[in-house]
Every structure is written in structure tokens, then in C-alpha cells.
């Protein structure tokens, strides 16, 4: 399971500006957010701010990197994070098993974790009956690029490879590929640009033009094509 690490975080600073992408993911994930949420690998809190809801009772930001955890604490003290939040530096092993969650989120996190199957099994044990385990990660190993390496990704996933990690006592309720048009940008970076980080101009074009088009096209393609994969599991009652 996740353990204390240090993470450069340059991609977090860039991708926090992808507002349309965050909005798109939020729309996909919000139906599965319960009263008590655990966000694994909370980073600098960009997902926390975008995804948290007024009817959420508690949102635990779990971050294994001490520097990023300190940033989260600073943002919480300054009011940049909602007051329902708390920050924990560490891994699943540092959480009390007797205080389960309604939702556990891995948003662009699982691909960083070497022992991914063990990680999800541990997460499932921390879920309330009927609770949801939500994973969104980069899709398709053939798109693996310098950007993935620089961000510390161990792998990218397909629907099948992610479903193969399904823990005991949970069932799949949603699988979707997202950002079909964004695959073009990933292919270009993999075979032409070979960049370890997008420029702000590249990010804005992807976020404003490509994501906007994907939001319309993805449902027409029945969510069968995209550069990201979303899987949601539900724990048996």
C-alpha cells in the first residue's frame, strides 16, 4: 500500500489549471460521493476543492508526501480548502480500520503505486457497506511517454487491466473511457513532442478545445475511447 514518498509535483501545478477537465471528471464522479470521503494522494488539493459538496460531512485528504501534506495543511488553515477537510500524512496503513468511509477516491493516483492490487484491496476494507471505490487513471500503455515517467507513473491502464484488480466483496458499477479527443494530444506527445510536461499554452488548448469536444463525443462513442479510464466499484451491503 502507499507509503511515505517524496513527489516533485510539477504536473500538479500545471494541471490544476485544467478547469474544464476537472469539471468533466467531477460530473462523472459526484453521483458516487457519500457523506464521508477519503481522497488518497490528495496532492495540493485541486481535486478536493473541485469535488467536495456542501452535503459532505467529512473529507479526509491522505497524502504520503510530507511536503505536499504540509501544503494541504497550509491551504486548510488559510481557508482555501473546505472546513470539512482534514489532512493526514501517510498511507492507508495509518488510518483506523474501525472508522470506514462512504467513498474512497484515487484520482490520477493509482498509476503511481507499485502494489496497486494490494492498495485497492486495502481501500475496499475501509469502505462502508454500499460505499464506492472510485479510480481514474491514464489509459493505454501504448500512450506511455516522458510525461508519464516525469510524473512518476508506473503504468497506464486498460479497462481489462483495471478490472483485473477488483477487490473481494465489491462489484463494478461504472467503467468509462474519457477524453476521446485528448488521445490525439497524448499520441502527439508520445510520438512527436516527447515532452515531459505540457506548456501552459498546450494545456489551455487541450482543456478548452479538446476536452470540450470530448464531452460531446464521448457519450456518442458510449465511452469506449479515451486517454483516461474511470472505474467505480460498490461494496456489497
C-alpha positions as protocol buffer text, in pm:
chain_id: "A"
residue {
  index: 1
  type: UNK
  ca { x: 0 y: 0 z: 0 }
}
residue {
  index: 2
  type: UNK
  ca { x: 101 y: 364 z: -27 }
}
residue {
  index: 3
  type: UNK
  ca { x: 392 y: 465 z: 193 }
}
residue {
  index: 4
  type: UNK
  ca { x: 572 y: 791 z: 268 }
}
residue {
  index: 5
  type: UNK
  ca { x: 728 y: 925 z: -52 }
}
residue {
  index: 6
  type: UNK
  ca { x: 855 y: 1248 z: -198 }
}
residue {
  index: 7
  type: UNK
  ca { x: 691 y: 1371 z: -517 }
}
residue {
  index: 8
  type: UNK
  ca { x: 816 y: 1654 z: -743 }
}
residue {
  index: 9
  type: UNK
  ca { x: 463 y: 1780 z: -810 }
}
residue {
  index: 10
  type: UNK
  ca { x: 540 y: 1996 z: -1115 }
}
residue {
  index: 11
  type: UNK
  ca { x: 250 y: 1837 z: -1304 }
}
residue {
  index: 12
  type: UNK
  ca { x: 14 y: 1919 z: -1016 }
}
residue {
  index: 13
  type: UNK
  ca { x: 86 y: 2290 z: -1051 }
}
residue {
  index: 14
  type: UNK
  ca { x: 22 y: 2277 z: -1427 }
}
residue {
  index: 15
  type: UNK
  ca { x: -286 y: 2056 z: -1431 }
}
residue {
  index: 16
  type: UNK
  ca { x: -464 y: 2240 z: -1150 }
}
residue {
  index: 17
  type: UNK
  ca { x: -542 y: 2495 z: -1424 }
}
residue {
  index: 18
  type: UNK
  ca { x: -737 y: 2238 z: -1631 }
}
residue {
  index: 19
  type: UNK
  ca { x: -1076 y: 2367 z: -1513 }
}
residue {
  index: 20
  type: UNK
  ca { x: -1287 y: 2212 z: -1792 }
}
residue {
  index: 21
  type: UNK
  ca { x: -1126 y: 1872 z: -1736 }
}
residue {
  index: 22
  type: UNK
  ca { x: -1186 y: 1894 z: -1362 }
}
residue {
  index: 23
  type: UNK
  ca { x: -1547 y: 1988 z: -1428 }
}
residue {
  index: 24
  type: UNK
  ca { x: -1590 y: 1692 z: -1662 }
}
residue {
  index: 25
  type: UNK
  ca { x: -1447 y: 1445 z: -1410 }
}
residue {
  index: 26
  type: UNK
  ca { x: -1650 y: 1599 z: -1128 }
}
residue {
  index: 27
  type: UNK
  ca { x: -1969 y: 1536 z: -1325 }
}
residue {
  index: 28
  type: UNK
  ca { x: -1870 y: 1170 z: -1366 }
}
residue {
  index: 29
  type: UNK
  ca { x: -1774 y: 1115 z: -1002 }
}
residue {
  index: 30
  type: UNK
  ca { x: -2016 y: 1324 z: -794 }
}
residue {
  index: 31
  type: UNK
  ca { x: -2304 y: 1070 z: -801 }
}
residue {
  index: 32
  type: UNK
  ca { x: -2078 y: 836 z: -602 }
}
residue {
  index: 33
  type: UNK
  ca { x: -1964 y: 1082 z: -333 }
}
residue {
  index: 34
  type: UNK
  ca { x: -2104 y: 992 z: 7 }
}
residue {
  index: 35
  type: UNK
  ca { x: -2108 y: 1168 z: 341 }
}
residue {
  index: 36
  type: UNK
  ca { x: -1757 y: 1061 z: 444 }
}
residue {
  index: 37
  type: UNK
  ca { x: -1489 y: 1074 z: 174 }
}
residue {
  index: 38
  type: UNK
  ca { x: -1126 y: 963 z: 169 }
}
residue {
  index: 39
  type: UNK
  ca { x: -912 y: 1113 z: -109 }
}
residue {
  index: 40
  type: UNK
  ca { x: -592 y: 912 z: -148 }
}
residue {
  index: 41
  type: UNK
  ca { x: -298 y: 1111 z: -287 }
}
residue {
  index: 42
  type: UNK
  ca { x: -464 y: 1450 z: -240 }
}
residue {
  index: 43
  type: UNK
  ca { x: -157 y: 1637 z: -372 }
}
residue {
  index: 44
  type: UNK
  ca { x: -210 y: 2012 z: -346 }
}
residue {
  index: 45
  type: UNK
  ca { x: -587 y: 1986 z: -303 }
}
residue {
  index: 46
  type: UNK
  ca { x: -706 y: 2072 z: -655 }
}
residue {
  index: 47
  type: UNK
  ca { x: -943 y: 1775 z: -667 }
}
residue {
  index: 48
  type: UNK
  ca { x: -1053 y: 1841 z: -310 }
}
residue {
  index: 49
  type: UNK
  ca { x: -1168 y: 2193 z: -393 }
}
residue {
  index: 50
  type: UNK
  ca { x: -1341 y: 2093 z: -717 }
}
residue {
  index: 51
  type: UNK
  ca { x: -1515 y: 1775 z: -599 }
}
residue {
  index: 52
  type: UNK
  ca { x: -1630 y: 1840 z: -241 }
}
residue {
  index: 53
  type: UNK
  ca { x: -2003 y: 1902 z: -191 }
}
residue {
  index: 54
  type: UNK
  ca { x: -2198 y: 2104 z: 68 }
}
residue {
  index: 55
  type: UNK
  ca { x: -2368 y: 1787 z: 198 }
}
residue {
  index: 56
  type: UNK
  ca { x: -2035 y: 1610 z: 262 }
}
residue {
  index: 57
  type: UNK
  ca { x: -1980 y: 1559 z: 635 }
}
residue {
  index: 58
  type: UNK
  ca { x: -1608 y: 1484 z: 624 }
}
residue {
  index: 59
  type: UNK
  ca { x: -1334 y: 1482 z: 361 }
}
residue {
  index: 60
  type: UNK
  ca { x: -1001 y: 1324 z: 457 }
}
residue {
  index: 61
  type: UNK
  ca { x: -702 y: 1425 z: 243 }
}
residue {
  index: 62
  type: UNK
  ca { x: -449 y: 1141 z: 263 }
}
residue {
  index: 63
  type: UNK
  ca { x: -108 y: 1237 z: 121 }
}
residue {
  index: 64
  type: UNK
  ca { x: 213 y: 1031 z: 155 }
}
residue {
  index: 65
  type: UNK
  ca { x: 448 y: 1316 z: 63 }
}
residue {
  index: 66
  type: UNK
  ca { x: 527 y: 1526 z: 376 }
}
residue {
  index: 67
  type: UNK
  ca { x: 587 y: 1844 z: 174 }
}
residue {
  index: 68
  type: UNK
  ca { x: 255 y: 1816 z: -11 }
}
residue {
  index: 69
  type: UNK
  ca { x: 78 y: 1727 z: 314 }
}
residue {
  index: 70
  type: UNK
  ca { x: 221 y: 2047 z: 465 }
}
residue {
  index: 71
  type: UNK
  ca { x: 88 y: 2243 z: 166 }
}
residue {
  index: 72
  type: UNK
  ca { x: -256 y: 2092 z: 226 }
}
residue {
  index: 73
  type: UNK
  ca { x: -240 y: 2194 z: 591 }
}
residue {
  index: 74
  type: UNK
  ca { x: -146 y: 2548 z: 492 }
}
residue {
  index: 75
  type: UNK
  ca { x: -436 y: 2565 z: 245 }
}
residue {
  index: 76
  type: UNK
  ca { x: -674 y: 2432 z: 509 }
}
residue {
  index: 77
  type: UNK
  ca { x: -561 y: 2694 z: 761 }
}
residue {
  index: 78
  type: UNK
  ca { x: -594 y: 2974 z: 504 }
}
residue {
  index: 79
  type: UNK
  ca { x: -947 y: 2868 z: 410 }
}
residue {
  index: 80
  type: UNK
  ca { x: -856 y: 2755 z: 57 }
}
residue {
  index: 81
  type: UNK
  ca { x: -981 y: 2405 z: 142 }
}
residue {
  index: 82
  type: UNK
  ca { x: -1333 y: 2349 z: 280 }
}
residue {
  index: 83
  type: UNK
  ca { x: -1362 y: 2331 z: 661 }
}
residue {
  index: 84
  type: UNK
  ca { x: -1497 y: 1975 z: 634 }
}
residue {
  index: 85
  type: UNK
  ca { x: -1143 y: 1867 z: 534 }
}
residue {
  index: 86
  type: UNK
  ca { x: -873 y: 1712 z: 745 }
}
residue {
  index: 87
  type: UNK
  ca { x: -519 y: 1622 z: 637 }
}
residue {
  index: 88
  type: UNK
  ca { x: -335 y: 1300 z: 711 }
}
residue {
  index: 89
  type: UNK
  ca { x: 25 y: 1241 z: 604 }
}
residue {
  index: 90
  type: UNK
  ca { x: 78 y: 873 z: 536 }
}
residue {
  index: 91
  type: UNK
  ca { x: -86 y: 571 z: 377 }
}
residue {
  index: 92
  type: UNK
  ca { x: -392 y: 352 z: 421 }
}
residue {
  index: 93
  type: UNK
  ca { x: -199 y: 168 z: 690 }
}
residue {
  index: 94
  type: UNK
  ca { x: -205 y: 485 z: 901 }
}
residue {
  index: 95
  type: UNK
  ca { x: -586 y: 501 z: 908 }
}
residue {
  index: 96
  type: UNK
  ca { x: -806 y: 343 z: 1172 }
}
residue {
  index: 97
  type: UNK
  ca { x: -992 y: 46 z: 1027 }
}
residue {
  index: 98
  type: UNK
  ca { x: -1288 y: 100 z: 1260 }
}
residue {
  index: 99
  type: UNK
  ca { x: -1389 y: 430 z: 1103 }
}
residue {
  index: 100
  type: UNK
  ca { x: -1492 y: 340 z: 745 }
}
residue {
  index: 101
  type: UNK
  ca { x: -1568 y: 571 z: 453 }
}
residue {
  index: 102
  type: UNK
  ca { x: -1861 y: 605 z: 214 }
}
residue {
  index: 103
  type: UNK
  ca { x: -1633 y: 692 z: -80 }
}
residue {
  index: 104
  type: UNK
  ca { x: -1263 y: 640 z: -146 }
}
residue {
  index: 105
  type: UNK
  ca { x: -1110 y: 831 z: -437 }
}
residue {
  index: 106
  type: UNK
  ca { x: -799 y: 764 z: -643 }
}
residue {
  index: 107
  type: UNK
  ca { x: -796 y: 1045 z: -900 }
}
residue {
  index: 108
  type: UNK
  ca { x: -480 y: 1013 z: -1112 }
}
residue {
  index: 109
  type: UNK
  ca { x: -309 y: 832 z: -822 }
}
residue {
  index: 110
  type: UNK
  ca { x: -322 y: 453 z: -863 }
}
residue {
  index: 111
  type: UNK
  ca { x: -80 y: 463 z: -1158 }
}
residue {
  index: 112
  type: UNK
  ca { x: 188 y: 587 z: -913 }
}
residue {
  index: 113
  type: UNK
  ca { x: 153 y: 289 z: -680 }
}
residue {
  index: 114
  type: UNK
  ca { x: 366 y: -20 z: -737 }
}
residue {
  index: 115
  type: UNK
  ca { x: 144 y: -263 z: -545 }
}
residue {
  index: 116
  type: UNK
  ca { x: -184 y: -148 z: -698 }
}
residue {
  index: 117
  type: UNK
  ca { x: -383 y: -467 z: -633 }
}
residue {
  index: 118
  type: UNK
  ca { x: -285 y: -468 z: -266 }
}
residue {
  index: 119
  type: UNK
  ca { x: -371 y: -98 z: -245 }
}
residue {
  index: 120
  type: UNK
  ca { x: -726 y: -143 z: -375 }
}
residue {
  index: 121
  type: UNK
  ca { x: -783 y: -445 z: -151 }
}
residue {
  index: 122
  type: UNK
  ca { x: -687 y: -230 z: 147 }
}
residue {
  index: 123
  type: UNK
  ca { x: -915 y: 50 z: 30 }
}
residue {
  index: 124
  type: UNK
  ca { x: -1211 y: -186 z: -5 }
}
residue {
  index: 125
  type: UNK
  ca { x: -1166 y: -295 z: 356 }
}
residue {
  index: 126
  type: UNK
  ca { x: -1203 y: 70 z: 464 }
}
residue {
  index: 127
  type: UNK
  ca { x: -1538 y: 113 z: 285 }
}
residue {
  index: 128
  type: UNK
  ca { x: -1879 y: 110 z: 446 }
}
residue {
  index: 129
  type: UNK
  ca { x: -2123 y: -146 z: 301 }
}
residue {
  index: 130
  type: UNK
  ca { x: -2277 y: 18 z: -5 }
}
residue {
  index: 131
  type: UNK
  ca { x: -1982 y: 258 z: -31 }
}
residue {
  index: 132
  type: UNK
  ca { x: -1798 y: 336 z: -353 }
}
residue {
  index: 133
  type: UNK
  ca { x: -1436 y: 296 z: -460 }
}
residue {
  index: 134
  type: UNK
  ca { x: -1356 y: 536 z: -746 }
}
residue {
  index: 135
  type: UNK
  ca { x: -1043 y: 515 z: -961 }
}
residue {
  index: 136
  type: UNK
  ca { x: -949 y: 738 z: -1253 }
}
residue {
  index: 137
  type: UNK
  ca { x: -612 y: 684 z: -1420 }
}
residue {
  index: 138
  type: UNK
  ca { x: -432 y: 739 z: -1751 }
}
residue {
  index: 139
  type: UNK
  ca { x: -536 y: 482 z: -2012 }
}
residue {
  index: 140
  type: UNK
  ca { x: -345 y: 266 z: -2260 }
}
residue {
  index: 141
  type: UNK
  ca { x: 16 y: 162 z: -2214 }
}
residue {
  index: 142
  type: UNK
  ca { x: 94 y: 248 z: -2578 }
}
residue {
  index: 143
  type: UNK
  ca { x: 48 y: 615 z: -2477 }
}
residue {
  index: 144
  type: UNK
  ca { x: 313 y: 592 z: -2203 }
}
residue {
  index: 145
  type: UNK
  ca { x: 552 y: 885 z: -2258 }
}
residue {
  index: 146
  type: UNK
  ca { x: 814 y: 1105 z: -2094 }
}
residue {
  index: 147
  type: UNK
  ca { x: 528 y: 1290 z: -1928 }
}
residue {
  index: 148
  type: UNK
  ca { x: 428 y: 967 z: -1750 }
}
residue {
  index: 149
  type: UNK
  ca { x: 785 y: 897 z: -1645 }
}
residue {
  index: 150
  type: UNK
  ca { x: 838 y: 1252 z: -1517 }
}
residue {
  index: 151
  type: UNK
  ca { x: 515 y: 1232 z: -1317 }
}
residue {
  index: 152
  type: UNK
  ca { x: 625 y: 906 z: -1155 }
}
residue {
  index: 153
  type: UNK
  ca { x: 372 y: 680 z: -1327 }
}
residue {
  index: 154
  type: UNK
  ca { x: 442 y: 308 z: -1302 }
}
residue {
  index: 155
  type: UNK
  ca { x: 189 y: 216 z: -1569 }
}
residue {
  index: 156
  type: UNK
  ca { x: -122 y: 315 z: -1763 }
}
residue {
  index: 157
  type: UNK
  ca { x: -439 y: 102 z: -1756 }
}
residue {
  index: 158
  type: UNK
  ca { x: -695 y: -50 z: -1987 }
}
residue {
  index: 159
  type: UNK
  ca { x: -1046 y: -140 z: -1878 }
}
residue {
  index: 160
  type: UNK
  ca { x: -944 y: -504 z: -1852 }
}
residue {
  index: 161
  type: UNK
  ca { x: -623 y: -446 z: -1658 }
}
residue {
  index: 162
  type: UNK
  ca { x: -801 y: -221 z: -1407 }
}
residue {
  index: 163
  type: UNK
  ca { x: -1097 y: -457 z: -1364 }
}
residue {
  index: 164
  type: UNK
  ca { x: -847 y: -738 z: -1302 }
}
residue {
  index: 165
  type: UNK
  ca { x: -763 y: -557 z: -975 }
}
residue {
  index: 166
  type: UNK
  ca { x: -1123 y: -578 z: -848 }
}
residue {
  index: 167
  type: UNK
  ca { x: -1111 y: -647 z: -472 }
}
residue {
  index: 168
  type: UNK
  ca { x: -1323 y: -907 z: -297 }
}
residue {
  index: 169
  type: UNK
  ca { x: -1672 y: -807 z: -186 }
}
residue {
  index: 170
  type: UNK
  ca { x: -1714 y: -523 z: -439 }
}
residue {
  index: 171
  type: UNK
  ca { x: -1892 y: -510 z: -774 }
}
residue {
  index: 172
  type: UNK
  ca { x: -1838 y: -286 z: -1076 }
}
residue {
  index: 173
  type: UNK
  ca { x: -2100 y: -15 z: -1130 }
}
residue {
  index: 174
  type: UNK
  ca { x: -1928 y: 203 z: -1394 }
}
residue {
  index: 175
  type: UNK
  ca { x: -1644 y: 173 z: -1644 }
}
residue {
  index: 176
  type: UNK
  ca { x: -1579 y: 456 z: -1888 }
}
residue {
  index: 177
  type: UNK
  ca { x: -1301 y: 580 z: -2109 }
}
residue {
  index: 178
  type: UNK
  ca { x: -1292 y: 962 z: -2104 }
}
residue {
  index: 179
  type: UNK
  ca { x: -1144 y: 1228 z: -2335 }
}
residue {
  index: 180
  type: UNK
  ca { x: -1153 y: 1061 z: -2675 }
}
residue {
  index: 181
  type: UNK
  ca { x: -1015 y: 1372 z: -2849 }
}
residue {
  index: 182
  type: UNK
  ca { x: -742 y: 1406 z: -2588 }
}
residue {
  index: 183
  type: UNK
  ca { x: -597 y: 1079 z: -2715 }
}
residue {
  index: 184
  type: UNK
  ca { x: -470 y: 1282 z: -3011 }
}
residue {
  index: 185
  type: UNK
  ca { x: -270 y: 1506 z: -2778 }
}
residue {
  index: 186
  type: UNK
  ca { x: -130 y: 1203 z: -2595 }
}
residue {
  index: 187
  type: UNK
  ca { x: -35 y: 1037 z: -2922 }
}
residue {
  index: 188
  type: UNK
  ca { x: 133 y: 1356 z: -3042 }
}
residue {
  index: 189
  type: UNK
  ca { x: 332 y: 1382 z: -2720 }
}
residue {
  index: 190
  type: UNK
  ca { x: 427 y: 1014 z: -2734 }
}
residue {
  index: 191
  type: UNK
  ca { x: 547 y: 1012 z: -3096 }
}
residue {
  index: 192
  type: UNK
  ca { x: 629 y: 1376 z: -3187 }
}
residue {
  index: 193
  type: UNK
  ca { x: 670 y: 1623 z: -2900 }
}
residue {
  index: 194
  type: UNK
  ca { x: 815 y: 1374 z: -2650 }
}
residue {
  index: 195
  type: UNK
  ca { x: 775 y: 1634 z: -2375 }
}
residue {
  index: 196
  type: UNK
  ca { x: 790 y: 1566 z: -2002 }
}
residue {
  index: 197
  type: UNK
  ca { x: 546 y: 1849 z: -1921 }
}
residue {
  index: 198
  type: UNK
  ca { x: 298 y: 2049 z: -2133 }
}
residue {
  index: 199
  type: UNK
  ca { x: 336 y: 2422 z: -2172 }
}
residue {
  index: 200
  type: UNK
  ca { x: 60 y: 2641 z: -2035 }
}
residue {
  index: 201
  type: UNK
  ca { x: -50 y: 2715 z: -2392 }
}
residue {
  index: 202
  type: UNK
  ca { x: -72 y: 2345 z: -2474 }
}
residue {
  index: 203
  type: UNK
  ca { x: -269 y: 2279 z: -2158 }
}
residue {
  index: 204
  type: UNK
  ca { x: -515 y: 2559 z: -2233 }
}
residue {
  index: 205
  type: UNK
  ca { x: -574 y: 2432 z: -2588 }
}
residue {
  index: 206
  type: UNK
  ca { x: -635 y: 2078 z: -2464 }
}
residue {
  index: 207
  type: UNK
  ca { x: -857 y: 2191 z: -2175 }
}
residue {
  index: 208
  type: UNK
  ca { x: -1064 y: 2447 z: -2368 }
}
residue {
  index: 209
  type: UNK
  ca { x: -1090 y: 2287 z: -2712 }
}
residue {
  index: 210
  type: UNK
  ca { x: -1020 y: 1914 z: -2685 }
}
residue {
  index: 211
  type: UNK
  ca { x: -1196 y: 1848 z: -2355 }
}
residue {
  index: 212
  type: UNK
  ca { x: -1498 y: 2050 z: -2467 }
}
residue {
  index: 213
  type: UNK
  ca { x: -1524 y: 1837 z: -2781 }
}
residue {
  index: 214
  type: UNK
  ca { x: -1470 y: 1514 z: -2587 }
}
residue {
  index: 215
  type: UNK
  ca { x: -1757 y: 1595 z: -2352 }
}
residue {
  index: 216
  type: UNK
  ca { x: -1990 y: 1590 z: -2652 }
}
residue {
  index: 217
  type: UNK
  ca { x: -1827 y: 1300 z: -2837 }
}
residue {
  index: 218
  type: UNK
  ca { x: -1758 y: 1056 z: -2551 }
}
residue {
  index: 219
  type: UNK
  ca { x: -2127 y: 971 z: -2487 }
}
residue {
  index: 220
  type: UNK
  ca { x: -2183 y: 918 z: -2861 }
}
residue {
  index: 221
  type: UNK
  ca { x: -1893 y: 671 z: -2857 }
}
residue {
  index: 222
  type: UNK
  ca { x: -2051 y: 505 z: -2550 }
}
residue {
  index: 223
  type: UNK
  ca { x: -1737 y: 591 z: -2353 }
}
residue {
  index: 224
  type: UNK
  ca { x: -1534 y: 328 z: -2539 }
}
residue {
  index: 225
  type: UNK
  ca { x: -1241 y: 554 z: -2634 }
}
residue {
  index: 226
  type: UNK
  ca { x: -1028 y: 794 z: -2431 }
}
residue {
  index: 227
  type: UNK
  ca { x: -694 y: 877 z: -2277 }
}
residue {
  index: 228
  type: UNK
  ca { x: -826 y: 822 z: -1924 }
}
residue {
  index: 229
  type: UNK
  ca { x: -1013 y: 531 z: -1768 }
}
residue {
  index: 230
  type: UNK
  ca { x: -1272 y: 560 z: -1490 }
}
residue {
  index: 231
  type: UNK
  ca { x: -1389 y: 261 z: -1286 }
}
residue {
  index: 232
  type: UNK
  ca { x: -1631 y: 271 z: -994 }
}
residue {
  index: 233
  type: UNK
  ca { x: -1693 y: -23 z: -761 }
}
residue {
  index: 234
  type: UNK
  ca { x: -1962 y: -63 z: -494 }
}
residue {
  index: 235
  type: UNK
  ca { x: -1908 y: -262 z: -176 }
}
residue {
  index: 236
  type: UNK
  ca { x: -2167 y: -530 z: -108 }
}
residue {
  index: 237
  type: UNK
  ca { x: -2426 y: -435 z: 158 }
}
